[in-house]
Amino acid sequence: MDARELKEYILENNYVEQILDAIHCHHIKFHRDYWTCGNPDGDNTGAIVIYNTENLSCTNYTRRMIETDRATDIIDLVCFCEKLSFPEGLKFICQEVGISYYHDFESDIPESLKILKLVNEMSTEQTDEKEVPLKPIPIEILGYYKPYVNDLFYEDGISYSTQKEFQIGYDTETNRITIPIYSEIGDLVGVKGRLFQKEVDESECKYLYLEKCAKSKILFGLNKTLPYIKRLGVVYVVESEKGVMQLWSYGYKNAVSTGGKNISRHQLDMLIRLGVKIVFCFDKDVVLDDVIRISDKLPDGIPAYYMFDKDNQLTGEKESPSDNKDRWEYLLENNVYPLTDRM
């Protein structure tokens, strides 16, 4: 679920007051440019202000809704009042306004307006990868694959128990290791296949989706790692699904993967709304300019860091910080820097 599109939908369909009522706010009043209301457990009838703008920004004058210092909106208010995680908050709102968590907002727009919207996004540099909408697929699909663990992943630092935890399998038709992809609320949304051979020729496709998935709308592993992220107050962001499973095997269960070094607006929004310290842990080939580009997209008040191999612990150009437990722990201890420090 895209938070920005959901807020536009709420505004266009006049659902603000319905949502405020659903979370038990009281004395809800519209003042043309904004709404005011009271906290469910408070006496101040004007403690909360929600602004009648595209972002539906929200200020709670008597409560601290989030741990970080970023600007807040109506989704943060829902999560705060109902004591929900960000994905749970989105799901709550979707149920309240009568749409699916996987609602395709593009399907509601006439073709002429879709073209206009695309032009506007291009002019403001807001485009992300254009993919099929994220949607759940039947869990029975996993029954097509053999539930086998494998030595290739084991030798790469992913224990057999971790492979079972993440439901790693094998597809006999394509000779690929299968990696189920789940959304943040736990629905199966895709299956990725890794060619089952150690050395892969450049002419061969090492990874491909056996069941297509909108990868820019997914943080792989979040459905499993969210409780650990919240408890520990930090999330490690790696490039590959393999990295999440390697770290899980080492005992670091608070990681997610973006599926590559390019981070979409949607993925960044999900990371920001976790409300914890963010540590970007990219592969060896990621240069400082790539890190700076991420830094420029972050709003003020976000505790964000990056792991930079200043001490040359990683040997290969494609090596990941998670490929070796000892090197991971060295980098974690010695080579993590605030994103504001551009070495």
C-alpha positions in Angstrom: 0.0 0.0 0.0 1.4 3.4 -1.1 0.9 5.9 1.7 0.9 8.9 -0.6 -1.7 7.5 -2.8 -3.8 6.4 0.1 -3.8 10.0 1.6 -4.8 11.4 -1.8 -7.7 8.9 -1.8 -8.8 9.9 1.7 -8.8 13.6 0.8 -10.6 13.1 -2.6 -13.3 11.0 -1.0 -13.8 13.1 2.2 -12.8 10.3 4.6 -10.9 12.3 7.1 -13.7 12.7 9.6 -14.7 9.1 9.3 -11.1 8.0 10.1 -10.9 10.4 13.1 -14.2 9.0 14.4 -12.9 5.4 13.9 -9.9 6.1 16.2 -12.2 7.6 18.8 -11.0 11.2 18.5 -13.7 13.6 19.8 -15.1 17.1 19.0 -14.1 16.7 15.4 -14.5 20.1 13.6 -13.7 21.3 10.1 -12.3 24.9 9.7 -12.0 25.0 5.9 -8.2 24.7 5.8 -7.9 22.2 8.6 -9.7 19.9 11.1 -9.3 19.9 14.9 -10.2 17.2 17.4 -9.3 15.9 20.8 -7.1 12.8 21.6 -9.2 9.8 22.6 -7.9 10.0 26.2 -7.7 13.8 26.4 -9.8 16.7 27.4 -8.3 19.3 25.0 -10.8 19.5 22.1 -8.2 21.2 19.9 -5.2 19.1 20.7 -4.9 17.6 17.2 -4.8 19.6 13.9 -5.0 17.8 10.5 -4.3 20.1 7.6 -6.5 20.0 4.5 -3.6 19.5 2.1 -2.4 16.7 -0.1 -0.1 15.3 2.6 -2.8 15.4 5.4 -0.1 16.6 7.8 -1.0 16.3 11.4 0.2 18.0 14.6 -0.7 16.6 18.0 0.1 19.4 20.5 -0.3 17.4 23.7 1.2 14.0 22.7 4.4 12.8 21.1 3.2 10.4 18.4 6.6 9.2 17.0 10.1 8.8 18.4 11.9 10.7 15.6 11.6 14.4 14.9 10.1 14.2 11.4 6.8 15.8 10.3 3.7 13.6 11.0 0.5 12.9 9.2 -2.9 11.3 9.6 -1.4 7.8 9.2 0.9 8.5 12.1 -2.1 9.6 14.2 -3.9 6.4 13.4 -0.9 4.3 14.3 -0.4 6.3 17.6 -4.1 6.2 18.7 -4.6 2.5 17.8 -1.1 1.4 18.9 -0.3 -0.1 15.5 2.8 -0.5 13.4 2.9 1.4 10.1 1.7 -1.6 7.9 -1.0 -2.3 10.5 -2.1 1.3 10.4 -2.4 1.3 6.6 -4.5 -1.9 6.8 -6.7 -0.3 9.5 -7.4 2.7 7.2 -8.0 0.6 4.2 -10.6 -1.5 6.0 -12.2 1.7 7.3 -12.6 3.3 3.9 -13.6 0.0 2.2 -10.6 -0.8 -0.1 -8.2 -3.6 -0.3 -4.7 -3.2 1.2 -3.5 -3.9 -2.4 -5.9 -1.5 -4.1 -4.6 -0.3 -7.5 -5.2 3.5 -7.4 -4.1 3.8 -11.0 -7.2 1.8 -12.1 -9.4 4.6 -10.8 -7.7 7.2 -13.0 -8.9 7.9 -16.7 -6.2 7.3 -19.3 -5.9 11.0 -20.1 -5.2 11.8 -16.5 -2.7 9.0 -16.2 -0.6 10.6 -18.9 -0.8 14.0 -17.3 0.2 12.5 -14.0 3.2 10.8 -15.6 4.3 14.0 -17.2 4.0 15.9 -13.9 6.1 13.2 -12.1 8.8 13.4 -14.7 9.0 17.1 -14.4 9.4 16.9 -10.7 11.7 13.9 -10.7 9.3 11.8 -8.6 9.2 8.7 -10.8 9.8 5.3 -9.4 9.9 2.0 -11.3 6.7 1.4 -13.1 5.7 -2.1 -12.2 2.6 -4.3 -12.0 0.6 -3.4 -8.8 1.6 -5.4 -5.7 -1.0 -8.0 -5.1 -1.2 -11.3 -3.1 -1.0 -14.6 -4.8 -2.3 -18.0 -3.6 0.0 -19.6 -0.9 -0.7 -22.9 -2.7 1.8 -21.9 -5.4 4.6 -22.8 -3.0 3.3 -26.4 -3.3 4.7 -26.5 -6.8 8.3 -26.4 -5.5 10.2 -28.9 -3.5 10.7 -27.9 0.1 14.5 -28.6 0.0 17.3 -26.7 1.8 20.5 -26.5 -0.2 24.2 -26.5 0.3 24.8 -23.6 -2.0 23.1 -21.2 0.4 24.6 -23.0 3.4 28.1 -22.4 2.1 27.2 -18.8 1.6 26.3 -18.3 5.2 22.6 -19.2 5.3 22.0 -21.9 7.8 19.6 -24.8 7.1 17.3 -23.6 9.9 17.2 -20.1 8.3 16.4 -21.6 4.9 13.5 -23.5 6.5 12.3 -20.3 8.3 12.2 -18.4 5.0 10.6 -21.4 3.1 13.5 -21.8 0.7 12.7 -24.5 -1.9 13.7 -25.8 -5.3 12.0 -25.6 -8.7 12.8 -28.7 -10.8 11.5 -27.1 -14.0 14.0 -24.3 -14.1 16.7 -25.7 -11.8 16.4 -22.8 -9.4 16.4 -22.2 -5.7 13.1 -20.6 -4.8 12.7 -17.6 -2.5 9.1 -16.7 -1.5 8.5 -13.0 -1.3 6.0 -11.8 1.3 4.5 -8.3 1.8 4.9 -6.5 5.1 1.5 -7.8 6.3 2.5 -11.4 5.5 0.8 -12.2 2.2 2.7 -14.1 -0.5 3.3 -11.7 -3.4 6.0 -13.3 -5.5 8.6 -16.0 -5.9 12.2 -15.3 -6.9 14.4 -18.0 -8.4 18.2 -18.3 -8.1 20.0 -20.5 -10.6 21.2 -23.6 -8.8 24.8 -23.6 -9.7 27.8 -22.0 -8.0 29.4 -20.2 -11.0 26.9 -18.4 -13.3 28.0 -17.3 -16.7 27.3 -13.7 -17.7 25.0 -14.9 -20.5 22.8 -16.6 -17.9 20.2 -15.0 -15.7 21.3 -15.6 -12.1 18.1 -14.3 -10.6 14.6 -14.1 -12.0 11.0 -13.9 -10.8 9.2 -17.2 -11.2 6.1 -15.4 -9.9 6.3 -11.7 -10.8 6.5 -9.2 -7.9 6.5 -5.4 -7.7 9.9 -5.4 -6.0 10.1 -1.6 -5.5 7.0 -1.9 -3.2 8.6 -4.5 -1.0 11.1 -4.6 1.9 12.0 -8.3 1.9 11.9 -9.8 5.3 9.9 -7.1 7.0 7.0 -9.5 7.7 9.4 -11.5 9.9 11.9 -8.9 11.2 9.6 -6.1 12.2 9.2 -7.2 15.9 13.1 -7.4 16.2 13.5 -4.0 14.5 11.0 -2.3 16.9 12.6 -4.0 20.0 16.2 -3.2 19.0 15.5 0.3 17.6 17.5 -0.2 14.5 17.1 -1.7 11.0 19.9 -2.9 8.7 19.1 -2.3 5.1 20.9 -4.6 2.7 20.6 -5.0 -1.1 19.7 -8.7 -1.5 17.3 -11.2 0.0 20.3 -13.4 0.6 21.7 -10.7 2.9 18.6 -10.7 5.2 18.9 -14.5 5.5 22.7 -14.4 6.2 22.2 -11.8 9.0 19.3 -13.9 10.4 21.7 -16.9 10.5 24.3 -14.8 12.4 21.7 -13.7 15.0 20.9 -10.3 13.5 17.1 -10.6 12.9 16.5 -6.9 12.3 17.3 -6.5 8.6 15.4 -5.9 5.4 16.3 -5.9 1.7 15.5 -3.4 -1.0 16.2 -5.8 -3.8 19.1 -3.7 -5.1 21.0 -0.5 -4.4 18.2 1.7 -5.9 15.7 2.5 -3.2 12.2 3.5 -4.3 10.2 6.3 -2.7 7.8 3.7 -1.3 10.6 1.7 0.3 12.1 4.8 1.8 8.8 5.8 3.2 8.4 2.4 4.9 11.9 2.7 6.4 11.3 6.2 7.7 8.0 5.2 9.3 9.6 2.3 11.2 10.7 5.1 13.6 14.1 3.5 14.3 17.7 4.1 13.4 18.3 3.2 9.8 21.7 1.7 8.7 22.2 1.3 5.0 24.6 -1.6 4.3 25.4 -1.7 0.6 27.7 -4.0 -1.4 31.3 -3.1 -2.1 30.5 -1.6 -5.5 28.3 1.2 -4.1 30.1 4.5 -4.2 29.7 7.6 -2.0 27.6 9.4 -4.6 25.0 6.6 -4.3 24.8 7.2 -0.6 24.5 11.0 -1.0 21.6 10.5 -3.3 19.7 8.6 -0.6 20.7 11.3 2.0 19.1 14.0 -0.2 15.8 12.1 -0.2 15.5 11.9 3.6 13.5 14.5 5.5 15.0 16.2 8.5 15.0 14.4 11.8 15.7 10.9 10.6 18.5 9.0 12.4 20.1 7.5 9.3 23.6 5.9 8.9 25.6 4.0 6.3 28.2 1.3 6.5 31.2 2.3 4.4 34.1 -0.1 3.9 36.8 2.5 4.8 39.2 -0.2 6.1 38.9 -2.4 2.9 37.5 -5.4 4.7 35.5 -6.5 1.6 37.7 -8.0 -1.1 35.5 -8.5 -4.2 33.7 -5.7 -6.0 30.3 -7.4 -5.6 30.9 -8.6 -2.0 28.3 -7.8 0.5 28.9 -6.8 4.1 26.8 -9.8 5.2 28.8 -12.4 3.3 31.0 -13.1 6.2 30.0 -12.9 9.9 33.4 -11.7 11.2 33.7 -9.0 8.5 30.1 -8.0 9.2 30.7 -7.5 12.9 34.0 -5.6 12.2 32.2 -3.2 9.8 29.3 -2.8 12.2 31.7 -1.9 15.1 34.1 0.3 13.1 32.7 1.5 9.8 29.2 2.9 10.4 28.8 6.7 9.9 26.0 9.2 10.1 24.5 10.0 6.6 25.3 13.7 7.2 29.0 12.8 7.2 30.0 12.5 3.6 33.5 11.3 3.8 
